[in-house]
Amino acid sequence: MKASRTRVVGTTVATALALALAGCSADGGSDGGPGGGESAELTFWGWAPGYADAVKAFNKTHPGIKVTYQEVQPGAKGGYQKMLNAVQAGNAPCLAQVGFETLPSFAAQGALQDVSQVARQDTADFLPAALHAVSLGDALYGAPVDTAPMALFYNKKLYDSLGLKPPATWTEYREQAKKIHASDPGRYISSPYLNYDYAGLAWQAGASWFGVEGDAWKVDVASEANQKVASYWQGLVDDGVISPAPMYDQAWYTGLGNGKIATVVGAVWQAGVIKGGAKDGAGDWAVAPMPQWEAGGSAVGNAGGSATAVLKGCESAKAAWTFAHWLSTDRATYGDLVTKASLYPASYGLKDLPQLKAKDPYFGGQPIYDVFAQASRNVSTDWTWGPVMTKTTADLDDALGKAWAGKGTFKDALTTTRDKTVAELRNQGLRVAE
């Protein structure tokens, strides 16, 4: 990734976030209270595997700062609303796990606190794109923890039994889907993708969901590039090669474990999800680059990435940043997060972690992070998240769910989502480009 291009994209994202705020001022970067050598007590809300142990390790090495970890439901399952409710009630924790895609929504609601003045000396530790994802102009709202480049997880045992190789293109992927289903009517190439998993598929294809024109938001969810992706997956549904098992449902894990679901197109963190939920598939799976729209291509989507955000009202901003920065850069702790949660670091200094070079028995002894290391360099940076992602993804999931079940179309799902998103933006008083 060229630095000049990253700076341009970062400026675009910052401009978009500024539109979202629509006059909501930042905190101004005051350290807000104790930190460093002074005492502070902080609460941290999150859900990632390994975070509880990370907090224990921090407390042992930072006697002046005590962090209490409280596990909450994953963001989309209630965690984010709990955070926003707490900010509104004036009793929010200082720290919270917030996905990059949700930060614009938090910013729009004034739920974040600027820590730029206490963090300035540490910002060079992070990849520019990740840092921009948690920034608004000169304001910084937390420390980026991980990025989420995508690849193809596939059941190598099943593929080998059918004489198949990982598909280089999406055309090959569809052809393989038919062969896999023909070998056993209970076998499917994949299962339905929703919200940010689906966004990663659009991202790779060069589509966008949001953009900025002047001082207005542009909603691109139903654009021609998005319709290209929708048409492709519509074709697989029409072919009858997509499993009815919803992702993350027990039926999905069972299908991954017994070879009935052959692939998952997913982000690096899916490795931990698959290993933890489909133990019967141990040794059968492998990872390959994402299929391409054009032979010889190298484009990659992104599905996730998160930050340790500082929420509005934190009285110990300096101590909060001390913890957030440590969580993202401490080698021993982050190595454990790679093992437990399959996180991929947003920090320059962690790219050579031994855990990222380890051979994974679940994936047949493959050092899977080699695939993601290459993928991370090929993620397009031309993507902007919008300020109403909770509403957008809820509407998208509802419409896509019907399309995956054959009770609607992908084209209509995108059009419906676009219209509802535009209405929500206007309802919140934000300008929308025609």
TORSE-879057 format. One line per 10 residues: number of its first residue (from 1); their letters; for each residue x, y, z of N, C-alpha, C. Coordinates in steps of 0.02 Angstrom, whole numbers. Example, Ala and Ser with C-alpha at 12.3 -4.5 7.8 and 13.67 -1.06 7.14 Angstrom:
BEGIN
1 = as = 660 -284 390 615 -225 390 660 -165 390 | 642 -112 354 684 -53 357 645 2 394
END
This chain:
BEGIN
1 = mkasrtrvvg = 42 -59 0 0 0 0 44 62 0 | 34 107 -46 74 167 -50 50 218 1 | 98 249 34 80 296 87 38 354 60 | 55 379 0 18 436 -27 -55 419 -37 | -68 358 -61 -137 338 -72 -174 332 -6 | -140 305 44 -171 298 110 -190 365 139 | -147 415 130 -163 481 157 -224 510 123 | -231 500 58 -289 526 22 -352 493 48 | -351 426 54 -409 390 79 -426 411 149 | -374 419 192 -386 440 260 -421 507 263
11 = ttvatalala = -402 553 218 -434 619 216 -507 612 199 | -522 567 151 -591 557 131 -632 530 189 | -605 482 225 -640 453 282 -651 506 336 | -600 546 349 -607 598 399 -660 648 380 | -663 666 315 -715 711 292 -784 681 302 | -789 617 287 -853 583 295 -876 583 368 | -829 570 412 -846 570 483 -866 640 506 | -832 690 479 -849 758 497 -921 774 478 | -943 748 420 -1012 757 400 -1058 723 449 | -1038 665 472 -1080 628 519 -1090 667 583
21 = lagcsadggs = -1037 698 606 -1043 734 669 -1088 796 663 | -1088 827 604 -1133 884 590 -1135 935 647 | -1075 954 668 -1072 1007 719 -1059 982 789 | -1058 916 800 -1045 889 867 -970 896 881 | -952 935 931 -881 950 943 -847 893 979 | -781 888 967 -740 838 1002 -724 863 1071 | -697 817 1111 -681 834 1181 -624 883 1186 | -581 883 1134 -525 930 1134 -460 899 1157 | -461 835 1176 -400 800 1190 -372 808 1259 | -409 837 1305 -385 843 1374 -370 774 1402
31 = dggpgggesa = -317 770 1443 -301 704 1470 -354 680 1519 | -398 724 1540 -457 704 1578 -443 673 1645 | -382 669 1668 -371 640 1734 -306 603 1738 | -301 557 1784 -238 525 1799 -217 475 1747 | -154 458 1747 -125 408 1703 -51 408 1716 | -14 368 1676 58 365 1685 74 339 1754 | 108 381 1795 127 359 1861 73 369 1913 | 17 401 1895 -37 412 1942 -85 353 1943 | -129 352 1992 -176 296 1997 -240 310 1958 | -270 258 1933 -333 264 1896 -367 196 1897
41 = eltfwgwapg = -432 197 1898 -472 136 1893 -517 143 1832 | -512 95 1786 -548 97 1723 -589 34 1713 | -644 41 1677 -683 -18 1657 -680 -24 1582 | -675 -86 1559 -668 -102 1488 -721 -152 1468 | -763 -135 1420 -814 -181 1395 -793 -210 1328 | -798 -275 1321 -781 -307 1258 -805 -379 1258 | -786 -415 1206 -809 -485 1199 -757 -530 1165 | -703 -504 1142 -655 -545 1105 -623 -598 1150 | -615 -659 1126 -580 -710 1165 -509 -686 1182 | -490 -694 1243 -423 -675 1264 -418 -607 1297
51 = yadavkafnk = -471 -567 1291 -468 -500 1321 -466 -502 1398 | -501 -548 1428 -501 -553 1501 -430 -568 1527 | -395 -614 1494 -327 -630 1514 -279 -572 1500 | -292 -535 1446 -251 -478 1431 -256 -425 1486 | -316 -414 1511 -325 -365 1564 -288 -387 1627 | -290 -451 1643 -253 -476 1701 -178 -463 1693 | -152 -475 1633 -80 -463 1621 -63 -389 1628 | -107 -346 1603 -95 -274 1609 -93 -253 1682 | -141 -276 1720 -144 -256 1791 -82 -278 1830 | -52 -334 1811 7 -358 1845 68 -314 1831
61 = thpgikvtyq = 69 -283 1772 128 -244 1752 117 -169 1757 | 57 -148 1774 42 -76 1781 6 -64 1847 | 42 -67 1902 10 -62 1968 -27 3 1981 | -12 56 1944 -47 118 1955 -114 124 1922 | -128 77 1875 -191 79 1838 -225 12 1846 | -286 13 1870 -324 -49 1877 -380 -49 1825 | -380 -100 1783 -431 -107 1731 -476 -166 1750 | -541 -154 1750 -589 -207 1763 -623 -224 1697 | -618 -287 1678 -648 -309 1615 -717 -337 1626 | -764 -315 1586 -833 -341 1589 -852 -364 1519
71 = evqpgakggy = -867 -428 1513 -887 -454 1447 -959 -436 1432 | -970 -410 1373 -1037 -394 1349 -1051 -434 1286 | -1113 -432 1265 -1131 -466 1203 -1094 -433 1145 | -1076 -472 1093 -1045 -442 1034 -1086 -382 1010 | -1051 -333 982 -1083 -270 966 -1151 -274 933 | -1155 -309 877 -1218 -313 840 -1272 -351 877 | -1252 -389 927 -1301 -428 965 -1321 -394 1030 | -1307 -331 1036 -1328 -293 1094 -1275 -253 1129 | -1212 -270 1117 -1157 -236 1150 -1154 -162 1134 | -1162 -145 1070 -1157 -74 1051 -1214 -33 1080
81 = qkmlnavqag = -1274 -60 1079 -1330 -23 1107 -1320 -12 1182 | -1293 -63 1215 -1279 -57 1287 -1229 0 1299 | -1178 5 1256 -1128 58 1263 -1160 126 1253 | -1199 133 1201 -1231 197 1186 -1279 218 1241 | -1316 169 1266 -1362 183 1322 -1323 208 1383 | -1266 177 1395 -1225 196 1454 -1197 267 1445 | -1176 284 1384 -1151 351 1372 -1206 402 1385 | -1265 387 1360 -1322 433 1368 -1340 441 1442 | -1333 386 1480 -1351 388 1551 -1295 417 1594 | -1237 428 1564 -1181 457 1601 -1143 408 1644
91 = napclaqvgf = -1151 343 1631 -1115 292 1670 -1078 242 1626 | -1052 266 1571 -1016 222 1524 -947 204 1550 | -920 147 1528 -851 130 1545 -805 177 1507 | -743 181 1528 -694 222 1491 -678 190 1424 | -674 124 1423 -649 88 1364 -700 38 1337 | -701 30 1271 -747 -17 1241 -720 -44 1176 | -734 -106 1162 -717 -136 1098 -768 -113 1046 | -744 -78 995 -789 -52 943 -759 -67 874 | -799 -96 830 -776 -111 763 -767 -48 722 | -721 -51 674 -709 7 631 -773 29 597
101 = etlpsfaaqg = -815 -20 577 -876 -2 540 -926 35 583 | -920 30 649 -968 61 694 -944 128 721 | -880 142 717 -854 205 743 -888 267 714 | -903 269 648 -938 328 623 -1006 339 656 | -1041 285 671 -1106 291 704 -1097 317 775 | -1047 293 811 -1033 318 878 -1014 392 875 | -974 410 825 -954 480 819 -1015 524 805 | -1060 500 763 -1120 538 746 -1164 551 807 | -1160 506 856 -1201 513 916 -1163 544 974 | -1103 568 960 -1064 601 1013 -1043 556 1069
111 = alqdvsqvar = -1030 492 1053 -1016 443 1106 -941 431 1116 | -898 466 1079 -826 454 1083 -789 513 1113 | -730 499 1140 -690 551 1172 -622 557 1137 | -603 617 1121 -539 630 1088 -481 621 1137 | -433 578 1117 -374 567 1159 -310 586 1122 | -316 627 1070 -259 642 1027 -201 674 1064 | -216 716 1113 -161 750 1148 -119 702 1190 | -150 651 1218 -112 604 1259 -84 546 1218 | -107 539 1156 -86 482 1115 -37 501 1060 | -25 565 1051 13 589 993 80 554 984
121 = qdtadflpaa = 114 539 1039 181 510 1034 179 437 1012 | 121 406 1012 116 334 996 85 319 928 | 58 369 894 19 354 834 61 323 777 | 126 336 776 168 308 724 174 232 729 | 150 203 783 154 131 793 104 93 749 | 55 129 720 0 95 685 0 106 610 | -26 56 575 -35 62 503 -79 123 488 | -62 163 439 -101 224 425 -175 212 415 | -193 161 376 -264 148 363 -301 132 427 | -270 93 471 -302 76 535 -309 137 579
131 = lhavslgdal = -258 179 579 -260 239 620 -315 287 595 | -321 294 530 -373 337 502 -443 310 519 | -448 245 526 -514 216 541 -539 236 610 | -495 259 654 -516 279 721 -506 354 732 | -499 391 677 -486 462 681 -540 504 648 | -543 566 669 -586 616 637 -545 680 634 | -520 696 575 -476 754 569 -417 746 615 | -408 792 661 -353 789 709 -371 752 772 | -432 730 778 -454 695 838 -442 620 831 | -426 589 887 -415 516 889 -459 487 943
141 = ygapvdtapm = -495 433 927 -544 407 974 -527 339 1004 | -466 316 994 -446 253 1024 -387 224 986 | -369 163 1004 -313 129 971 -338 72 927 | -318 70 864 -337 13 822 -304 -50 847 | -343 -104 850 -318 -167 876 -300 -215 820 | -347 -226 774 -336 -277 723 -367 -256 656 | -342 -286 603 -371 -279 537 -399 -347 516 | -437 -350 462 -472 -412 445 -472 -428 371 | -412 -439 342 -409 -460 271 -443 -527 262 | -471 -538 203 -510 -598 190 -472 -649 147
151 = alfynkklyd = -494 -711 152 -466 -766 112 -519 -819 105 | -501 -875 75 -547 -931 66 -528 -988 113 | -570 -1002 161 -563 -1062 203 -598 -1119 165 | -564 -1175 156 -596 -1229 118 -579 -1297 148 | -625 -1343 140 -616 -1411 166 -571 -1449 118 | -507 -1450 133 -459 -1481 88 -471 -1556 80 | -493 -1589 132 -507 -1660 127 -561 -1673 76 | -614 -1633 78 -668 -1640 29 -644 -1622 -41 | -608 -1567 -45 -582 -1545 -111 -537 -1599 -141 | -492 -1627 -101 -448 -1679 -127 -487 -1740 -150
161 = slglkppatw = -539 -1758 -114 -578 -1817 -132 -614 -1809 -199 | -626 -1746 -218 -660 -1732 -281 -612 -1708 -335 | -548 -1709 -320 -498 -1687 -368 -499 -1613 -383 | -518 -1573 -334 -525 -1501 -344 -466 -1463 -312 | -449 -1407 -341 -399 -1361 -314 -434 -1296 -293 | -405 -1259 -248 -436 -1195 -229 -450 -1152 -290 | -509 -1124 -297 -526 -1086 -357 -488 -1021 -362 | -463 -1006 -420 -427 -943 -431 -475 -886 -447 | -533 -903 -474 -582 -852 -494 -651 -870 -467 | -695 -820 -467 -764 -833 -446 -801 -877 -496
171 = teyreqakki = -780 -875 -558 -810 -920 -608 -795 -992 -590 | -732 -1005 -571 -713 -1073 -551 -750 -1093 -487 | -759 -1046 -443 -794 -1060 -380 -865 -1085 -393 | -900 -1052 -439 -969 -1073 -455 -969 -1142 -488 | -920 -1155 -531 -916 -1221 -562 -904 -1275 -510 | -860 -1260 -461 -847 -1308 -408 -908 -1319 -364 | -947 -1267 -354 -1007 -1272 -314 -1054 -1325 -343 | -1061 -1324 -408 -1105 -1373 -441 -1077 -1444 -434 | -1012 -1452 -440 -981 -1519 -435 -988 -1546 -363 | -978 -1502 -315 -983 -1524 -245 -1054 -1545 -229
181 = hasdpgryis = -1103 -1507 -251 -1173 -1524 -237 -1193 -1587 -274 | -1167 -1596 -335 -1183 -1656 -374 -1155 -1718 -342 | -1099 -1712 -305 -1069 -1770 -273 -1110 -1795 -214 | -1151 -1752 -187 -1193 -1769 -129 -1243 -1712 -121 | -1308 -1724 -128 -1357 -1670 -123 -1358 -1635 -55 | -1324 -1664 -5 -1320 -1632 60 -1259 -1588 68 | -1218 -1585 15 -1158 -1544 17 -1170 -1477 -18 | -1141 -1425 10 -1150 -1358 -19 -1082 -1322 -19 | -1074 -1277 -66 -1011 -1239 -71 -1003 -1191 -13 | -1058 -1162 10 -1054 -1113 64 -1123 -1102 94
191 = spylnydyag = -1128 -1052 136 -1191 -1035 169 -1202 -960 162 | -1260 -934 182 -1275 -863 172 -1228 -816 210 | -1214 -759 178 -1173 -707 208 -1217 -646 222 | -1208 -616 280 -1247 -558 298 -1201 -501 322 | -1230 -444 332 -1197 -382 357 -1124 -375 336 | -1077 -377 383 -1008 -359 366 -972 -414 329 | -993 -476 337 -966 -530 296 -983 -517 223 | -1045 -498 210 -1066 -482 142 -1031 -419 117 | -1022 -370 161 -987 -309 142 -918 -324 114 | -884 -373 145 -817 -390 121 -817 -416 50
201 = lawqagaswf = -871 -450 31 -876 -475 -38 -885 -416 -86 | -924 -367 -66 -934 -307 -108 -869 -267 -111 | -836 -261 -54 -773 -224 -49 -723 -250 -100 | -715 -316 -102 -665 -345 -148 -680 -329 -220 | -744 -325 -238 -765 -313 -307 -758 -241 -329 | -733 -198 -285 -726 -128 -302 -789 -88 -292 | -839 -117 -259 -901 -82 -244 -891 -37 -184 | -938 6 -170 -938 46 -110 -1009 52 -84 | -1016 66 -21 -1083 76 8 -1096 150 23 | -1044 186 40 -1051 257 56 -995 297 24
211 = gvegdawkvd = -1009 359 11 -959 405 -13 -979 475 8 | -938 524 -12 -951 593 6 -948 636 -56 | -999 677 -65 -1000 726 -119 -1012 795 -89 | -960 835 -88 -966 901 -57 -979 893 18 | -1037 918 40 -1054 913 111 -1111 863 122 | -1118 816 75 -1174 768 79 -1149 696 74 | -1187 652 103 -1173 580 98 -1201 553 32 | -1163 509 2 -1186 472 -57 -1195 400 -37 | -1254 372 -51 -1268 302 -33 -1265 259 -95 | -1215 215 -96 -1201 175 -156 -1220 102 -151
221 = vaseanqkva = -1259 84 -101 -1272 13 -87 -1300 -24 -148 | -1339 10 -189 -1370 -23 -247 -1336 -5 -313 | -1274 16 -310 -1237 36 -370 -1226 -23 -418 | -1202 -7 -477 -1189 -59 -528 -1138 -110 -502 | -1086 -86 -469 -1035 -132 -442 -1065 -178 -389 | -1109 -152 -348 -1143 -194 -298 -1190 -243 -330 | -1223 -222 -384 -1269 -267 -418 -1232 -325 -451 | -1170 -313 -470 -1128 -367 -498 -1118 -423 -447 | -1102 -402 -386 -1092 -452 -332 -1159 -486 -316 | -1212 -447 -312 -1278 -475 -297 -1300 -526 -349
231 = sywqglvddg = -1288 -509 -413 -1307 -554 -467 -1269 -621 -462 | -1206 -617 -443 -1166 -678 -437 -1195 -725 -385 | -1207 -698 -325 -1233 -741 -271 -1305 -762 -284 | -1342 -720 -320 -1409 -740 -340 -1405 -803 -384 | -1354 -805 -427 -1345 -863 -469 -1332 -926 -430 | -1292 -921 -377 -1278 -980 -336 -1340 -1003 -298 | -1381 -955 -275 -1443 -973 -243 -1489 -1009 -292 | -1493 -982 -352 -1535 -1012 -405 -1510 -1082 -423 | -1445 -1093 -418 -1416 -1159 -432 -1431 -1209 -376 | -1453 -1185 -319 -1468 -1229 -262 -1406 -1254 -227
241 = vispapmydq = -1350 -1216 -230 -1288 -1241 -202 -1267 -1206 -138 | -1312 -1164 -110 -1298 -1130 -47 -1336 -1164 10 | -1300 -1181 63 -1331 -1214 120 -1383 -1170 153 | -1437 -1199 178 -1486 -1159 215 -1463 -1141 286 | -1408 -1170 308 -1384 -1158 377 -1356 -1087 384 | -1384 -1046 428 -1359 -978 437 -1289 -979 468 | -1247 -932 448 -1181 -928 479 -1188 -918 554 | -1144 -952 591 -1140 -949 664 -1196 -986 699 | -1241 -1017 661 -1291 -1061 691 -1259 -1129 703 | -1287 -1168 749 -1258 -1233 763 -1257 -1278 701
251 = awytglgngk = -1308 -1270 659 -1311 -1309 597 -1252 -1292 551 | -1230 -1230 554 -1172 -1208 514 -1109 -1241 540 | -1099 -1239 606 -1040 -1271 634 -1039 -1346 620 | -1098 -1378 624 -1103 -1449 610 -1083 -1463 537 | -1107 -1421 492 -1091 -1429 421 -1017 -1420 407 | -985 -1374 441 -914 -1365 433 -875 -1425 459 | -899 -1453 514 -864 -1509 545 -871 -1574 507 | -930 -1585 475 -940 -1650 441 -932 -1647 366 | -909 -1590 339 -895 -1585 268 -954 -1569 224 | -1010 -1551 254 -1069 -1534 214 -1067 -1462 188
261 = iatvvgavwq = -1028 -1419 220 -1016 -1351 196 -942 -1346 179 | -928 -1333 115 -860 -1342 90 -814 -1282 99 | -841 -1221 102 -798 -1162 106 -830 -1108 149 | -788 -1063 171 -809 -1001 203 -764 -946 174 | -794 -897 143 -756 -840 120 -758 -789 177 | -703 -783 212 -706 -744 273 -640 -710 293 | -645 -669 344 -588 -632 369 -543 -677 411 | -484 -652 426 -435 -689 464 -462 -715 529 | -505 -676 563 -531 -698 628 -578 -757 623 | -601 -773 562 -644 -831 553 -607 -896 571
271 = agvikggakd = -541 -894 568 -502 -954 586 -519 -976 656 | -522 -927 702 -539 -944 771 -610 -967 779 | -656 -937 741 -726 -956 744 -735 -1028 721 | -703 -1045 665 -709 -1112 637 -677 -1164 684 | -618 -1149 708 -584 -1196 752 -623 -1208 816 | -652 -1155 843 -688 -1161 906 -755 -1195 900 | -789 -1186 843 -857 -1212 836 -864 -1275 796 | -813 -1292 756 -817 -1351 713 -757 -1396 727 | -753 -1421 788 -695 -1460 809 -688 -1525 769 | -744 -1552 744 -741 -1615 706 -705 -1607 640
281 = gagdwavapm = -695 -1544 618 -660 -1533 555 -585 -1524 562 | -558 -1534 622 -487 -1525 634 -445 -1567 586 | -398 -1535 554 -354 -1569 507 -379 -1571 436 | -443 -1555 426 -473 -1560 359 -469 -1494 320 | -460 -1438 355 -467 -1374 323 -400 -1342 304 | -404 -1295 258 -345 -1257 236 -368 -1187 215 | -320 -1144 200 -335 -1075 181 -300 -1059 116 | -336 -1025 72 -309 -1004 7 -330 -932 -6 | -297 -899 -54 -318 -830 -70 -390 -827 -93 | -420 -769 -85 -488 -756 -106 -494 -765 -182
291 = pqweaggsav = -547 -797 -207 -557 -801 -280 -562 -731 -309 | -540 -724 -372 -538 -658 -404 -592 -651 -457 | -613 -590 -469 -661 -577 -522 -629 -583 -590 | -565 -569 -594 -528 -577 -657 -466 -618 -643 | -451 -664 -689 -392 -707 -681 -329 -664 -673 | -288 -683 -624 -227 -646 -612 -234 -587 -566 | -295 -574 -543 -307 -518 -498 -281 -532 -428 | -282 -481 -386 -258 -490 -317 -300 -451 -267 | -358 -427 -287 -399 -386 -243 -425 -427 -184 | -429 -394 -126 -451 -427 -65 -501 -383 -28
301 = gnaggsatav = -552 -413 0 -599 -377 41 -577 -377 114 | -611 -339 154 -598 -335 226 -665 -344 262 | -665 -383 314 -728 -394 351 -715 -389 426 | -708 -328 449 -698 -319 520 -642 -270 535 | -608 -282 589 -559 -235 615 -591 -197 672 | -554 -188 726 -584 -157 785 -535 -113 821 | -562 -75 867 -522 -29 907 -540 -35 981 | -495 -15 1023 -511 -3 1093 -527 71 1097 | -592 87 1096 -614 156 1093 -621 186 1163 | -611 251 1168 -621 287 1230 -689 322 1225
311 = lkgcesakaa = -734 304 1271 -802 330 1268 -808 398 1302 | -857 435 1280 -870 502 1307 -882 498 1382 | -851 545 1418 -859 548 1490 -803 516 1529 | -755 484 1494 -699 453 1530 -658 508 1565 | -647 501 1630 -611 551 1668 -537 535 1674 | -517 479 1644 -446 459 1647 -421 442 1577 | -424 491 1533 -407 480 1463 -334 457 1454 | -289 485 1494 -219 466 1487 -209 393 1506 | -238 372 1560 -233 302 1581 -269 256 1531 | -325 280 1505 -363 241 1455 -320 229 1393
321 = wtfahwlstd = -285 281 1371 -242 272 1312 -183 226 1329 | -157 231 1389 -102 187 1408 -122 114 1399 | -183 97 1422 -206 28 1415 -220 12 1342 | -255 56 1306 -273 42 1237 -212 31 1193 | -162 73 1201 -100 67 1163 -64 2 1181 | -61 -13 1245 -28 -74 1268 -61 -136 1238 | -128 -138 1239 -164 -196 1213 -148 -209 1140 | -137 -155 1102 -124 -162 1031 -51 -174 1014 | -5 -164 1061 66 -167 1044 108 -213 1087 | 82 -237 1143 121 -282 1186 129 -350 1152
331 = ratygdlvtk = 191 -370 1141 203 -430 1101 176 -494 1133 | 189 -503 1197 167 -564 1231 91 -568 1231 | 59 -513 1249 -14 -512 1253 -46 -521 1184 | -20 -486 1135 -50 -491 1068 -37 -561 1039 | 18 -590 1055 30 -658 1032 -24 -705 1056 | -45 -696 1119 -99 -736 1146 -165 -722 1110 | -177 -659 1091 -238 -642 1055 -239 -673 985 | -181 -680 955 -177 -715 891 -198 -787 900 | -173 -818 953 -189 -888 966 -262 -898 985 | -288 -855 1028 -356 -865 1054 -411 -835 1011
341 = aslypasygl = -397 -781 976 -450 -747 939 -434 -739 865 | -376 -763 843 -355 -757 773 -356 -684 749 | -335 -638 793 -331 -569 773 -269 -558 730 | -273 -509 685 -216 -492 643 -198 -419 659 | -136 -406 680 -119 -342 710 -123 -281 664 | -141 -225 695 -141 -161 661 -77 -122 675 | -34 -151 716 29 -119 736 86 -143 692 | 128 -96 671 187 -114 631 232 -164 667 | 240 -154 732 290 -192 769 272 -265 783 | 213 -287 763 191 -355 779 187 -401 719
351 = kdlpqlkakd = 207 -377 660 201 -418 600 246 -480 601 | 297 -480 645 343 -537 647 331 -581 708 | 272 -576 738 257 -618 796 264 -692 778 | 294 -732 821 302 -803 806 235 -838 796 | 182 -814 830 116 -845 822 90 -838 751 | 114 -787 715 92 -776 646 131 -819 597 | 181 -854 622 221 -900 580 208 -973 597 | 169 -984 650 159 -1052 674 117 -1094 625 | 132 -1158 624 92 -1206 585 32 -1226 627 | -27 -1223 597 -89 -1235 633 -114 -1306 621
361 = pyfggqpiyd = -115 -1349 672 -138 -1418 663 -209 -1422 636 | -253 -1376 655 -323 -1379 631 -324 -1373 556 | -278 -1332 529 -276 -1322 457 -221 -1364 425 | -214 -1425 449 -168 -1473 418 -95 -1454 424 | -78 -1414 474 -9 -1394 483 10 -1334 440 | -37 -1302 408 -23 -1245 365 -10 -1182 407 | 41 -1143 392 50 -1078 425 3 -1027 392 | -60 -1027 413 -112 -991 377 -102 -915 374 | -65 -887 421 -58 -815 421 -13 -790 365 | 23 -835 332 60 -816 272 12 -792 218
371 = vfaqasrnvs = -46 -826 213 -97 -806 164 -124 -737 181 | -138 -726 245 -167 -662 265 -116 -605 264 | -52 -621 273 0 -570 268 0 -540 197 | -5 -584 148 -9 -561 79 -75 -525 66 | -129 -553 92 -195 -523 82 -198 -453 111 | -168 -442 168 -172 -377 201 -142 -321 158 | -96 -339 114 -65 -289 71 -108 -273 10 | -160 -314 -1 -201 -306 -60 -273 -285 -46 | -286 -265 16 -353 -241 32 -362 -171 4 | -413 -161 -35 -427 -95 -62 -441 -46 -6
381 = tdwtwgpvmt = -415 14 -12 -427 65 39 -484 112 18 | -515 99 -40 -569 141 -64 -636 119 -35 | -643 125 30 -704 105 63 -718 152 122 | -779 176 127 -799 220 181 -861 192 215 | -859 185 281 -918 164 318 -963 224 330 | -1028 212 332 -1075 266 343 -1091 278 416 | -1131 330 430 -1145 349 499 -1205 314 529 | -1240 271 491 -1300 237 517 -1295 162 504 | -1235 134 518 -1223 65 499 -1268 15 535 | -1287 29 596 -1333 -17 632 -1398 -23 594
391 = kttadlddal = -1425 33 572 -1487 33 533 -1477 2 464 | -1423 21 431 -1408 -6 365 -1402 -81 365 | -1362 -108 412 -1352 -180 413 -1414 -218 436 | -1454 -188 480 -1515 -222 502 -1563 -229 442 | -1570 -175 403 -1613 -178 345 -1585 -225 292 | -1519 -223 284 -1487 -267 235 -1496 -340 254 | -1485 -356 318 -1492 -425 340 -1564 -451 330 | -1612 -409 344 -1682 -430 335 -1695 -446 262 | -1673 -402 217 -1686 -411 146 -1643 -467 117 | -1579 -471 137 -1536 -524 111 -1559 -593 136
401 = gkawagkgtf = -1584 -595 198 -1608 -659 225 -1663 -687 181 | -1707 -645 156 -1760 -667 111 -1731 -690 45 | -1681 -654 20 -1651 -673 -44 -1615 -740 -40 | -1577 -750 14 -1542 -814 22 -1592 -872 27 | -1651 -859 55 -1702 -911 64 -1745 -919 2 | -1732 -880 -51 -1771 -885 -112 -1838 -851 -108 | -1847 -807 -59 -1911 -772 -51 -1906 -698 -72 | -1852 -682 -105 -1840 -615 -129 -1779 -617 -174 | -1758 -560 -199 -1699 -557 -241 -1645 -513 -210 | -1584 -526 -229 -1528 -486 -204 -1533 -415 -230
411 = kdaltttrdk = -1555 -408 -292 -1563 -341 -320 -1612 -299 -279 | -1668 -329 -263 -1718 -293 -223 -1692 -279 -152 | -1651 -326 -126 -1623 -316 -59 -1580 -254 -56 | -1538 -244 -108 -1495 -186 -109 -1534 -122 -118 | -1583 -124 -162 -1624 -64 -175 -1663 -44 -113 | -1692 -93 -79 -1730 -79 -18 -1685 -50 36 | -1625 -79 43 -1578 -55 94 -1556 17 79 | -1543 30 16 -1523 98 -3 -1578 148 15 | -1639 133 -4 -1694 179 9 -1704 191 84 | -1700 139 123 -1709 146 195 -1651 183 228
421 = tvaelrnqgl = -1591 173 201 -1533 209 228 -1538 284 213 | -1557 300 152 -1567 371 134 -1619 403 180 | -1673 368 192 -1726 395 235 -1700 406 306 | -1658 360 331 -1631 366 398 -1582 425 403 | -1541 433 352 -1494 490 352 -1533 556 355 | -1585 561 316 -1625 623 315 -1662 632 381 | -1683 577 410 -1718 580 474 -1672 607 529 | -1607 593 522 -1558 617 570 -1531 687 552 | -1558 716 500 -1538 783 481 -1473 787 442 | -1452 731 413 -1392 730 373 -1408 739 299
431 = rvae = -1366 774 263 -1378 787 192 -1361 726 151 | -1400 714 98 -1390 656 54 -1384 680 -18 | -1332 657 -52 -1322 675 -122 -1373 637 -165 | -1401 671 -213 -1451 639 -257 -1416 596 -309
END
